[in-house]
C-alpha cells in the first residue's frame, strides 16, 4: 500500500479502489488443487470492499462456479474492513448465530470469533446450520491473526463427499433423515440460555417451535430438544444433491473414546449433550459414522492461513473443519443470504421430508 506524508509528518495510508475483474487475478491455490480459487489484486493496496462492491456480480458468478474463494493480498486487517466486504457481496445483513452448539464471542454486528474450542483439539467437517430451519448460503472467514503452527480450516466439497459414502449408509439417512437430540444445563456443553441467547423459557420455546424443534423441560431446569432434519438437501440455484447434515459430527462415536465413555457413564445415552439417530429414532451404527467421517477426510483440502486472508464459501456445498494449532489464532466469521427450508419433518418420530429450499 502506498503512503503519503502530511505536513505534520505523520503517515496517511492511501487505499486504492481499482474495480472490475481486470483488476484481479484468479487461479488455483496450487497446481493440483481444485479449491479454493485465489483472488488477488493486481495493484497492492486495493481496497477489497470497494472493489467487491463494483464487481459483486463477478464475485457471485465465481463463487457459484468454484464454491470457495480465497481473497489474498488485500489490506484486510480488522473486523470493520471484513464487515464492509461481507456487506458488499451479500444480499442480506449478517445472520445471528442462534441455536448454538458451540460458544461464540461477538466482535461486531453478527460477526463472531470462530468457535471457542481447545487449541489442541480438531473440529470435524461440517456446514453451518444444517439442523436449523434457515441456514446461510454464504459463509465468510477472515484471518486477523494467523497461528504459527497449524490452525488450518480444511474444506471439502459435499458433492464429492456424498459420492464417497457407501450407498446403504447414504440411502438409509436420505430416506429416514437425521434425529438430533440435545440436552442442556446438565453441566456439560452449553446451557440453553447461551444456545438460544435468552434467559426466558418462553422465548426459547417460541424460537424452538417456530423452527420445528420439540422441547421438553426436565428436572433442575434442564432442557431437551429434538429436531428431525433431512440428511440431503438440494442447492437452491443449481438443484444439485448435497450431503448437508451433522449426522456424524454430533454422533457420540465421533468423540474421543475416553470422553465418550465418561459422558455415557455420567449422563446415559439419553442425557448426552448431543447425539444423533435416524429420523425414526433407530440408532446410527458407529461404522456408518466412520464411513461418513472417512468420506469427508478423503475430500479435505487445507492451506496455511495468512494474516489478512478472507475466505468465502458456498456454505451448502463446502464443509469446513479446524485443525489443532499452537500460538495465537484469531479468525472471525459471518453468515449471510439465508436459505429457508419448507416441509421440515416435526420431531414426533416421523421421517423427515426434504422439501424445497428457497431464498
C-alpha positions as YAML, in Angstrom:
chain: A
units: angstrom
residues:
- id: 1
  name: UNK
  ca: [0.00, 0.00, 0.00]
- id: 2
  name: UNK
  ca: [1.37, 3.41, -0.85]
- id: 3
  name: UNK
  ca: [1.74, 6.20, 1.72]
- id: 4
  name: UNK
  ca: [1.72, 9.99, 1.73]
- id: 5
  name: UNK
  ca: [3.15, 12.30, 4.41]
- id: 6
  name: UNK
  ca: [1.01, 15.02, 5.91]
- id: 7
  name: UNK
  ca: [2.53, 18.37, 6.90]
- id: 8
  name: UNK
  ca: [2.68, 17.15, 10.49]
- id: 9
  name: UNK
  ca: [4.96, 14.37, 9.39]
- id: 10
  name: UNK
  ca: [2.52, 11.54, 10.03]
- id: 11
  name: UNK
  ca: [1.82, 8.84, 7.50]
- id: 12
  name: UNK
  ca: [-1.57, 8.68, 5.81]
- id: 13
  name: UNK
  ca: [-2.37, 5.45, 4.00]
- id: 14
  name: UNK
  ca: [-3.86, 5.69, 0.55]
- id: 15
  name: UNK
  ca: [-6.46, 3.00, -0.15]
- id: 16
  name: UNK
  ca: [-6.68, 2.21, -3.83]
- id: 17
  name: UNK
  ca: [-10.00, 1.31, -5.39]
- id: 18
  name: UNK
  ca: [-9.38, -0.34, -8.74]
- id: 19
  name: UNK
  ca: [-12.55, -2.10, -9.89]
- id: 20
  name: UNK
  ca: [-13.74, -4.87, -12.15]
- id: 21
  name: UNK
  ca: [-12.40, -8.33, -12.95]
- id: 22
  name: UNK
  ca: [-9.47, -6.85, -14.85]
- id: 23
  name: UNK
  ca: [-8.14, -5.57, -11.51]
- id: 24
  name: UNK
  ca: [-7.61, -9.07, -10.11]
- id: 25
  name: UNK
  ca: [-6.13, -12.45, -10.90]
- id: 26
  name: UNK
  ca: [-7.87, -15.73, -10.08]
- id: 27
  name: UNK
  ca: [-6.11, -19.07, -10.04]
- id: 28
  name: UNK
  ca: [-5.93, -22.32, -8.07]
- id: 29
  name: UNK
  ca: [-4.01, -22.18, -4.81]
- id: 30
  name: UNK
  ca: [-1.72, -24.94, -6.07]
- id: 31
  name: UNK
  ca: [-1.27, -26.74, -9.36]
- id: 32
  name: UNK
  ca: [-3.11, -29.84, -8.12]
- id: 33
  name: UNK
  ca: [-5.89, -28.21, -6.07]
- id: 34
  name: UNK
  ca: [-9.48, -27.54, -7.16]
- id: 35
  name: UNK
  ca: [-10.42, -25.31, -4.25]
- id: 36
  name: UNK
  ca: [-10.13, -22.68, -3.08]
- id: 37
  name: UNK
  ca: [-9.57, -20.37, -6.02]
- id: 38
  name: UNK
  ca: [-7.32, -17.47, -5.00]
- id: 39
  name: UNK
  ca: [-8.34, -13.92, -5.94]
- id: 40
  name: UNK
  ca: [-5.50, -11.38, -5.72]
- id: 41
  name: UNK
  ca: [-5.41, -7.68, -6.56]
- id: 42
  name: UNK
  ca: [-3.09, -6.67, -9.38]
- id: 43
  name: UNK
  ca: [-2.31, -3.42, -7.59]
- id: 44
  name: UNK
  ca: [-1.14, -3.53, -3.98]
- id: 45
  name: UNK
  ca: [-3.33, -1.61, -1.56]
- id: 46
  name: UNK
  ca: [-6.57, -2.10, -3.48]
- id: 47
  name: UNK
  ca: [-9.47, -1.95, -1.05]
- id: 48
  name: UNK
  ca: [-11.33, -5.26, -1.06]
- id: 49
  name: UNK
  ca: [-14.77, -3.96, -0.12]
- id: 50
  name: UNK
  ca: [-14.68, -1.13, -2.64]
- id: 51
  name: UNK
  ca: [-13.51, -3.44, -5.41]
- id: 52
  name: UNK
  ca: [-16.09, -6.10, -4.47]
- id: 53
  name: UNK
  ca: [-18.99, -3.64, -4.44]
- id: 54
  name: UNK
  ca: [-18.20, -2.75, -8.05]
- id: 55
  name: UNK
  ca: [-17.59, -6.39, -9.01]
- id: 56
  name: UNK
  ca: [-20.36, -8.00, -6.97]
- id: 57
  name: UNK
  ca: [-21.85, -9.93, -9.90]
- id: 58
  name: UNK
  ca: [-18.43, -11.25, -10.83]
- id: 59
  name: UNK
  ca: [-17.84, -12.46, -7.25]
- id: 60
  name: UNK
  ca: [-21.24, -14.20, -7.21]
- id: 61
  name: UNK
  ca: [-20.58, -15.89, -10.54]
- id: 62
  name: UNK
  ca: [-17.12, -17.10, -9.48]
- id: 63
  name: UNK
  ca: [-18.50, -18.36, -6.17]
- id: 64
  name: UNK
  ca: [-21.16, -20.38, -7.95]
- id: 65
  name: UNK
  ca: [-18.53, -21.70, -10.36]
- id: 66
  name: UNK
  ca: [-15.89, -22.67, -7.78]
- id: 67
  name: UNK
  ca: [-17.82, -22.70, -4.43]
- id: 68
  name: UNK
  ca: [-14.74, -21.50, -2.47]
- id: 69
  name: UNK
  ca: [-12.83, -18.24, -2.98]
- id: 70
  name: UNK
  ca: [-9.76, -17.11, -1.04]
- id: 71
  name: UNK
  ca: [-9.06, -13.38, -1.21]
- id: 72
  name: UNK
  ca: [-5.36, -12.96, -0.50]
- id: 73
  name: UNK
  ca: [-3.09, -9.91, -0.67]
- id: 74
  name: UNK
  ca: [-5.77, -7.35, 0.23]
- id: 75
  name: UNK
  ca: [-5.41, -4.90, 3.15]
- id: 76
  name: UNK
  ca: [-7.99, -6.52, 5.46]
- id: 77
  name: UNK
  ca: [-6.55, -6.04, 8.92]
- id: 78
  name: UNK
  ca: [-9.53, -5.61, 11.22]
- id: 79
  name: UNK
  ca: [-13.14, -6.64, 11.75]
- id: 80
  name: UNK
  ca: [-14.66, -3.42, 10.27]
- id: 81
  name: UNK
  ca: [-12.80, -3.96, 6.96]
- id: 82
  name: UNK
  ca: [-14.09, -7.54, 6.92]
- id: 83
  name: UNK
  ca: [-17.63, -6.37, 7.65]
- id: 84
  name: UNK
  ca: [-17.52, -3.94, 4.74]
- id: 85
  name: UNK
  ca: [-16.58, -6.77, 2.38]
- id: 86
  name: UNK
  ca: [-19.33, -9.01, 3.74]
- id: 87
  name: UNK
  ca: [-21.87, -6.23, 3.13]
- id: 88
  name: UNK
  ca: [-20.52, -5.57, -0.38]
- id: 89
  name: UNK
  ca: [-21.16, -9.09, -1.68]
- id: 90
  name: UNK
  ca: [-24.24, -10.16, 0.33]
- id: 91
  name: UNK
  ca: [-27.95, -9.93, -0.26]
- id: 92
  name: UNK
  ca: [-28.75, -9.83, 3.46]
- id: 93
  name: UNK
  ca: [-27.44, -8.49, 6.72]
- id: 94
  name: UNK
  ca: [-25.21, -10.92, 8.65]
- id: 95
  name: UNK
  ca: [-27.27, -13.59, 10.42]
- id: 96
  name: UNK
  ca: [-27.40, -14.02, 14.16]
- id: 97
  name: UNK
  ca: [-25.79, -17.18, 15.49]
- id: 98
  name: UNK
  ca: [-28.67, -18.65, 17.49]
- id: 99
  name: UNK
  ca: [-29.49, -22.26, 18.38]
- id: 100
  name: UNK
  ca: [-25.78, -22.55, 19.07]
- id: 101
  name: UNK
  ca: [-23.80, -25.72, 19.55]
- id: 102
  name: UNK
  ca: [-20.51, -24.05, 20.48]
- id: 103
  name: UNK
  ca: [-19.50, -20.86, 22.35]
- id: 104
  name: UNK
  ca: [-19.18, -17.70, 20.24]
- id: 105
  name: UNK
  ca: [-17.83, -14.24, 21.04]
- id: 106
  name: UNK
  ca: [-19.32, -11.39, 19.01]
- id: 107
  name: UNK
  ca: [-16.81, -8.83, 17.70]
- id: 108
  name: UNK
  ca: [-19.19, -6.82, 15.51]
- id: 109
  name: UNK
  ca: [-22.82, -6.78, 14.41]
- id: 110
  name: UNK
  ca: [-23.36, -10.53, 13.96]
- id: 111
  name: UNK
  ca: [-19.67, -11.03, 13.27]
- id: 112
  name: UNK
  ca: [-18.15, -13.65, 15.55]
- id: 113
  name: UNK
  ca: [-14.87, -15.14, 16.58]
- id: 114
  name: UNK
  ca: [-14.64, -18.67, 15.25]
- id: 115
  name: UNK
  ca: [-15.54, -21.44, 17.68]
- id: 116
  name: UNK
  ca: [-14.02, -21.11, 21.13]
- id: 117
  name: UNK
  ca: [-12.64, -24.63, 21.37]
- id: 118
  name: UNK
  ca: [-9.42, -26.06, 22.85]
- id: 119
  name: UNK
  ca: [-6.49, -25.37, 20.53]
- id: 120
  name: UNK
  ca: [-5.17, -28.92, 20.82]
- id: 121
  name: UNK
  ca: [-8.38, -30.48, 19.50]
- id: 122
  name: UNK
  ca: [-9.64, -30.86, 15.96]
- id: 123
  name: UNK
  ca: [-13.10, -29.74, 14.88]
- id: 124
  name: UNK
  ca: [-14.58, -32.20, 12.40]
- id: 125
  name: UNK
  ca: [-16.03, -31.16, 8.98]
- id: 126
  name: UNK
  ca: [-19.48, -29.63, 8.98]
- id: 127
  name: UNK
  ca: [-21.64, -26.97, 7.34]
- id: 128
  name: UNK
  ca: [-23.18, -24.12, 9.28]
- id: 129
  name: UNK
  ca: [-26.80, -24.55, 10.27]
- id: 130
  name: UNK
  ca: [-27.70, -27.93, 8.80]
- id: 131
  name: UNK
  ca: [-30.04, -28.52, 11.75]
- id: 132
  name: UNK
  ca: [-31.60, -25.05, 11.54]
- id: 133
  name: UNK
  ca: [-34.76, -24.31, 9.57]
- id: 134
  name: UNK
  ca: [-32.96, -21.35, 7.96]
- id: 135
  name: UNK
  ca: [-29.25, -21.51, 7.24]
- id: 136
  name: UNK
  ca: [-26.69, -19.28, 5.47]
- id: 137
  name: UNK
  ca: [-25.84, -19.74, 1.83]
- id: 138
  name: UNK
  ca: [-22.68, -17.64, 2.18]
- id: 139
  name: UNK
  ca: [-20.11, -18.21, 4.90]
- id: 140
  name: UNK
  ca: [-17.17, -15.85, 5.41]
- id: 141
  name: UNK
  ca: [-13.89, -16.26, 7.29]
- id: 142
  name: UNK
  ca: [-11.23, -13.62, 7.90]
- id: 143
  name: UNK
  ca: [-7.81, -14.27, 9.40]
- id: 144
  name: UNK
  ca: [-6.79, -11.39, 11.66]
- id: 145
  name: UNK
  ca: [-4.04, -13.35, 13.42]
- id: 146
  name: UNK
  ca: [-2.51, -16.38, 11.73]
- id: 147
  name: UNK
  ca: [-1.26, -19.10, 14.11]
- id: 148
  name: UNK
  ca: [2.43, -20.00, 13.82]
- id: 149
  name: UNK
  ca: [1.63, -23.73, 13.87]
- id: 150
  name: UNK
  ca: [-1.45, -25.47, 12.49]
- id: 151
  name: UNK
  ca: [-4.92, -23.98, 12.76]
- id: 152
  name: UNK
  ca: [-5.85, -24.58, 9.12]
- id: 153
  name: UNK
  ca: [-9.51, -24.56, 8.09]
- id: 154
  name: UNK
  ca: [-9.82, -27.57, 5.76]
- id: 155
  name: UNK
  ca: [-12.70, -27.54, 3.30]
- id: 156
  name: UNK
  ca: [-14.46, -30.38, 1.49]
- id: 157
  name: UNK
  ca: [-16.90, -30.42, -1.43]
- id: 158
  name: UNK
  ca: [-20.16, -32.06, -0.32]
- id: 159
  name: UNK
  ca: [-20.92, -33.06, -3.91]
- id: 160
  name: UNK
  ca: [-17.88, -35.32, -3.80]
- id: 161
  name: UNK
  ca: [-18.35, -36.36, -0.18]
- id: 162
  name: UNK
  ca: [-21.80, -37.80, -0.90]
- id: 163
  name: UNK
  ca: [-20.34, -39.92, -3.70]
- id: 164
  name: UNK
  ca: [-17.80, -41.47, -1.32]
- id: 165
  name: UNK
  ca: [-20.30, -42.50, 1.34]
- id: 166
  name: UNK
  ca: [-21.32, -46.17, 0.92]
- id: 167
  name: UNK
  ca: [-24.69, -46.40, -0.81]
- id: 168
  name: UNK
  ca: [-26.50, -48.24, 2.01]
- id: 169
  name: UNK
  ca: [-25.43, -45.60, 4.56]
- id: 170
  name: UNK
  ca: [-26.33, -42.72, 2.28]
- id: 171
  name: UNK
  ca: [-29.66, -44.16, 1.19]
- id: 172
  name: UNK
  ca: [-30.73, -45.01, 4.74]
- id: 173
  name: UNK
  ca: [-30.04, -41.49, 6.02]
- id: 174
  name: UNK
  ca: [-31.56, -39.90, 2.95]
- id: 175
  name: UNK
  ca: [-34.74, -41.93, 3.43]
- id: 176
  name: UNK
  ca: [-35.07, -41.55, 7.21]
- id: 177
  name: UNK
  ca: [-33.44, -38.19, 7.87]
- id: 178
  name: UNK
  ca: [-31.43, -37.30, 10.97]
- id: 179
  name: UNK
  ca: [-32.74, -37.00, 14.51]
- id: 180
  name: UNK
  ca: [-30.76, -34.52, 16.63]
- id: 181
  name: UNK
  ca: [-31.16, -34.80, 20.40]
- id: 182
  name: UNK
  ca: [-29.58, -32.20, 22.66]
- id: 183
  name: UNK
  ca: [-29.56, -31.85, 26.45]
- id: 184
  name: UNK
  ca: [-28.80, -28.52, 28.10]
- id: 185
  name: UNK
  ca: [-27.87, -27.49, 31.65]
- id: 186
  name: UNK
  ca: [-26.56, -30.88, 32.70]
- id: 187
  name: UNK
  ca: [-23.10, -29.48, 33.48]
- id: 188
  name: UNK
  ca: [-21.73, -30.46, 30.07]
- id: 189
  name: UNK
  ca: [-21.83, -28.38, 26.89]
- id: 190
  name: UNK
  ca: [-23.78, -25.16, 26.50]
- id: 191
  name: UNK
  ca: [-26.66, -24.01, 28.65]
- id: 192
  name: UNK
  ca: [-29.95, -23.40, 26.88]
- id: 193
  name: UNK
  ca: [-29.59, -19.74, 27.84]
- id: 194
  name: UNK
  ca: [-26.37, -19.46, 25.83]
- id: 195
  name: UNK
  ca: [-27.60, -21.62, 22.96]
- id: 196
  name: UNK
  ca: [-30.80, -19.63, 22.48]
- id: 197
  name: UNK
  ca: [-29.37, -16.27, 23.61]
- id: 198
  name: UNK
  ca: [-32.15, -15.64, 26.15]
- id: 199
  name: UNK
  ca: [-32.91, -16.18, 29.83]
- id: 200
  name: UNK
  ca: [-36.62, -16.63, 29.12]
- id: 201
  name: UNK
  ca: [-38.06, -20.13, 28.85]
- id: 202
  name: UNK
  ca: [-40.98, -18.73, 26.87]
- id: 203
  name: UNK
  ca: [-38.68, -17.06, 24.35]
- id: 204
  name: UNK
  ca: [-36.67, -20.27, 23.94]
- id: 205
  name: UNK
  ca: [-39.86, -22.29, 23.44]
- id: 206
  name: UNK
  ca: [-41.22, -19.84, 20.88]
- id: 207
  name: UNK
  ca: [-38.00, -19.87, 18.91]
- id: 208
  name: UNK
  ca: [-37.83, -23.66, 19.03]
- id: 209
  name: UNK
  ca: [-41.45, -24.12, 17.94]
- id: 210
  name: UNK
  ca: [-41.03, -21.68, 15.06]
- id: 211
  name: UNK
  ca: [-38.03, -23.70, 13.88]
- id: 212
  name: UNK
  ca: [-39.51, -27.19, 14.05]
- id: 213
  name: UNK
  ca: [-37.83, -28.13, 17.34]
- id: 214
  name: UNK
  ca: [-39.59, -30.10, 20.09]
- id: 215
  name: UNK
  ca: [-38.78, -29.07, 23.69]
- id: 216
  name: UNK
  ca: [-39.02, -31.00, 26.94]
- id: 217
  name: UNK
  ca: [-38.25, -29.43, 30.32]
- id: 218
  name: UNK
  ca: [-36.62, -31.81, 32.78]
- id: 219
  name: UNK
  ca: [-35.85, -31.57, 36.49]
- id: 220
  name: UNK
  ca: [-33.37, -28.95, 37.61]
- id: 221
  name: UNK
  ca: [-34.08, -26.51, 34.79]
- id: 222
  name: UNK
  ca: [-32.66, -28.86, 32.17]
- id: 223
  name: UNK
  ca: [-33.91, -28.71, 28.60]
- id: 224
  name: UNK
  ca: [-34.01, -31.46, 25.99]
- id: 225
  name: UNK
  ca: [-34.66, -30.65, 22.34]
- id: 226
  name: UNK
  ca: [-35.34, -32.91, 19.37]
- id: 227
  name: UNK
  ca: [-35.05, -31.92, 15.73]
- id: 228
  name: UNK
  ca: [-35.57, -34.05, 12.65]
- id: 229
  name: UNK
  ca: [-33.90, -32.80, 9.50]
- id: 230
  name: UNK
  ca: [-33.04, -34.18, 6.06]
- id: 231
  name: UNK
  ca: [-29.58, -35.63, 5.53]
- id: 232
  name: UNK
  ca: [-29.53, -34.43, 1.92]
- id: 233
  name: UNK
  ca: [-30.68, -31.11, 0.51]
- id: 234
  name: UNK
  ca: [-30.76, -29.55, -2.93]
- id: 235
  name: UNK
  ca: [-28.81, -26.45, -3.86]
- id: 236
  name: UNK
  ca: [-31.27, -23.55, -4.29]
- id: 237
  name: UNK
  ca: [-29.62, -22.34, -7.52]
- id: 238
  name: UNK
  ca: [-28.24, -25.42, -9.26]
- id: 239
  name: UNK
  ca: [-30.54, -28.14, -7.90]
- id: 240
  name: UNK
  ca: [-27.53, -30.34, -7.06]
- id: 241
  name: UNK
  ca: [-27.96, -33.00, -4.40]
- id: 242
  name: UNK
  ca: [-25.73, -32.16, -1.42]
- id: 243
  name: UNK
  ca: [-24.74, -34.03, 1.74]
- id: 244
  name: UNK
  ca: [-25.83, -31.44, 4.32]
- id: 245
  name: UNK
  ca: [-26.14, -32.62, 7.91]
- id: 246
  name: UNK
  ca: [-24.44, -33.06, 11.28]
- id: 247
  name: UNK
  ca: [-25.22, -36.80, 11.49]
- id: 248
  name: UNK
  ca: [-21.61, -37.77, 12.11]
- id: 249
  name: UNK
  ca: [-20.47, -34.54, 13.74]
- id: 250
  name: UNK
  ca: [-22.89, -34.80, 16.70]
- id: 251
  name: UNK
  ca: [-22.84, -38.60, 16.97]
- id: 252
  name: UNK
  ca: [-21.34, -39.86, 20.22]
- id: 253
  name: UNK
  ca: [-18.94, -42.16, 18.35]
- id: 254
  name: UNK
  ca: [-17.20, -39.10, 16.86]
- id: 255
  name: UNK
  ca: [-15.94, -38.10, 20.31]
- id: 256
  name: UNK
  ca: [-12.65, -39.15, 21.82]
- id: 257
  name: UNK
  ca: [-13.16, -42.70, 23.22]
- id: 258
  name: UNK
  ca: [-12.29, -41.66, 26.79]
- id: 259
  name: UNK
  ca: [-14.64, -38.67, 26.62]
- id: 260
  name: UNK
  ca: [-17.35, -40.85, 25.12]
- id: 261
  name: UNK
  ca: [-17.08, -43.38, 27.93]
- id: 262
  name: UNK
  ca: [-17.09, -40.68, 30.62]
- id: 263
  name: UNK
  ca: [-20.14, -38.91, 29.18]
- id: 264
  name: UNK
  ca: [-22.18, -42.08, 28.78]
- id: 265
  name: UNK
  ca: [-21.28, -43.17, 32.30]
- id: 266
  name: UNK
  ca: [-22.18, -39.79, 33.79]
- id: 267
  name: UNK
  ca: [-25.29, -38.95, 31.76]
- id: 268
  name: UNK
  ca: [-26.52, -42.07, 29.99]
- id: 269
  name: UNK
  ca: [-27.14, -42.21, 26.25]
- id: 270
  name: UNK
  ca: [-30.41, -40.25, 26.56]
- id: 271
  name: UNK
  ca: [-28.72, -37.46, 28.51]
- id: 272
  name: UNK
  ca: [-25.75, -36.75, 26.24]
- id: 273
  name: UNK
  ca: [-25.17, -33.08, 25.33]
- id: 274
  name: UNK
  ca: [-25.55, -34.00, 21.65]
- id: 275
  name: UNK
  ca: [-26.28, -37.21, 19.79]
- id: 276
  name: UNK
  ca: [-27.85, -38.28, 16.53]
- id: 277
  name: UNK
  ca: [-30.02, -41.12, 15.30]
- id: 278
  name: UNK
  ca: [-32.02, -41.91, 12.20]
- id: 279
  name: UNK
  ca: [-35.15, -39.83, 11.85]
- id: 280
  name: UNK
  ca: [-37.30, -42.73, 13.05]
- id: 281
  name: UNK
  ca: [-35.26, -42.99, 16.25]
- id: 282
  name: UNK
  ca: [-33.27, -46.07, 15.27]
- id: 283
  name: UNK
  ca: [-29.53, -45.85, 16.08]
- id: 284
  name: UNK
  ca: [-26.96, -44.81, 13.51]
- id: 285
  name: UNK
  ca: [-24.29, -47.55, 13.72]
- id: 286
  name: UNK
  ca: [-20.78, -46.46, 14.66]
- id: 287
  name: UNK
  ca: [-19.45, -47.97, 11.44]
- id: 288
  name: UNK
  ca: [-21.78, -45.74, 9.41]
- id: 289
  name: UNK
  ca: [-20.39, -42.69, 11.17]
- id: 290
  name: UNK
  ca: [-16.83, -43.86, 10.48]
- id: 291
  name: UNK
  ca: [-17.67, -44.16, 6.79]
- id: 292
  name: UNK
  ca: [-19.10, -40.62, 6.76]
- id: 293
  name: UNK
  ca: [-16.06, -39.18, 8.53]
- id: 294
  name: UNK
  ca: [-13.70, -41.03, 6.18]
- id: 295
  name: UNK
  ca: [-15.52, -39.57, 3.18]
- id: 296
  name: UNK
  ca: [-15.01, -36.04, 4.49]
- id: 297
  name: UNK
  ca: [-11.36, -36.70, 5.27]
- id: 298
  name: UNK
  ca: [-10.70, -38.05, 1.77]
- id: 299
  name: UNK
  ca: [-12.00, -34.81, 0.24]
- id: 300
  name: UNK
  ca: [-10.30, -32.33, 2.59]
- id: 301
  name: UNK
  ca: [-8.16, -29.54, 1.17]
- id: 302
  name: UNK
  ca: [-6.23, -27.31, 3.54]
- id: 303
  name: UNK
  ca: [-3.97, -24.28, 3.35]
- id: 304
  name: UNK
  ca: [-2.00, -22.21, 5.84]
- id: 305
  name: UNK
  ca: [-3.76, -19.02, 6.88]
- id: 306
  name: UNK
  ca: [-2.03, -15.72, 6.21]
- id: 307
  name: UNK
  ca: [-2.99, -12.61, 8.14]
- id: 308
  name: UNK
  ca: [-5.48, -10.66, 6.04]
- id: 309
  name: UNK
  ca: [-6.89, -13.69, 4.22]
- id: 310
  name: UNK
  ca: [-10.64, -13.71, 3.57]
- id: 311
  name: UNK
  ca: [-12.36, -16.93, 2.51]
- id: 312
  name: UNK
  ca: [-15.88, -17.00, 1.07]
- id: 313
  name: UNK
  ca: [-17.67, -20.36, 0.88]
- id: 314
  name: UNK
  ca: [-20.90, -21.56, -0.62]
- id: 315
  name: UNK
  ca: [-21.98, -22.99, 2.72]
- id: 316
  name: UNK
  ca: [-24.26, -25.67, 1.29]
- id: 317
  name: UNK
  ca: [-21.54, -27.04, -0.97]
- id: 318
  name: UNK
  ca: [-18.37, -26.66, 1.11]
- id: 319
  name: UNK
  ca: [-17.93, -28.21, 4.54]
- id: 320
  name: UNK
  ca: [-15.24, -26.80, 6.78]
- id: 321
  name: UNK
  ca: [-13.21, -28.05, 9.76]
- id: 322
  name: UNK
  ca: [-10.38, -26.85, 12.00]
- id: 323
  name: UNK
  ca: [-7.04, -28.44, 12.71]
- id: 324
  name: UNK
  ca: [-5.25, -28.15, 16.08]
- id: 325
  name: UNK
  ca: [-2.89, -25.23, 16.48]
- id: 326
  name: UNK
  ca: [-0.31, -23.57, 18.69]
- id: 327
  name: UNK
  ca: [0.08, -19.88, 19.49]
- id: 328
  name: UNK
  ca: [-2.41, -17.10, 18.86]
- id: 329
  name: UNK
  ca: [-5.16, -17.57, 16.29]
- id: 330
  name: UNK
  ca: [-7.92, -15.08, 15.52]
- id: 331
  name: UNK
  ca: [-10.40, -15.97, 12.78]
- id: 332
  name: UNK
  ca: [-13.68, -14.04, 12.53]
- id: 333
  name: UNK
  ca: [-16.74, -15.34, 10.72]
- id: 334
  name: UNK
  ca: [-20.04, -14.08, 9.30]
- id: 335
  name: UNK
  ca: [-23.05, -15.73, 7.68]
- id: 336
  name: UNK
  ca: [-25.38, -14.16, 5.11]
- id: 337
  name: UNK
  ca: [-28.00, -14.86, 2.42]
- id: 338
  name: UNK
  ca: [-30.42, -17.14, 4.31]
- id: 339
  name: UNK
  ca: [-31.99, -20.20, 2.73]
- id: 340
  name: UNK
  ca: [-35.23, -21.42, 4.32]
- id: 341
  name: UNK
  ca: [-36.48, -25.00, 4.13]
- id: 342
  name: UNK
  ca: [-40.06, -25.98, 3.62]
- id: 343
  name: UNK
  ca: [-41.53, -29.30, 4.70]
- id: 344
  name: UNK
  ca: [-39.15, -29.97, 7.59]
- id: 345
  name: UNK
  ca: [-40.29, -33.09, 9.49]
- id: 346
  name: UNK
  ca: [-41.53, -32.42, 13.00]
- id: 347
  name: UNK
  ca: [-39.84, -34.02, 15.98]
- id: 348
  name: UNK
  ca: [-42.52, -36.65, 16.53]
- id: 349
  name: UNK
  ca: [-40.73, -39.71, 15.22]
- id: 350
  name: UNK
  ca: [-41.83, -39.25, 11.61]
- id: 351
  name: UNK
  ca: [-39.34, -39.34, 8.79]
- id: 352
  name: UNK
  ca: [-38.05, -36.02, 7.53]
- id: 353
  name: UNK
  ca: [-39.02, -34.78, 4.09]
- id: 354
  name: UNK
  ca: [-36.65, -32.76, 2.01]
- id: 355
  name: UNK
  ca: [-38.94, -30.02, 0.80]
- id: 356
  name: UNK
  ca: [-37.80, -27.18, -1.39]
- id: 357
  name: UNK
  ca: [-35.12, -24.68, -0.45]
- id: 358
  name: UNK
  ca: [-35.84, -21.04, -1.20]
- id: 359
  name: UNK
  ca: [-34.07, -17.79, -0.56]
...
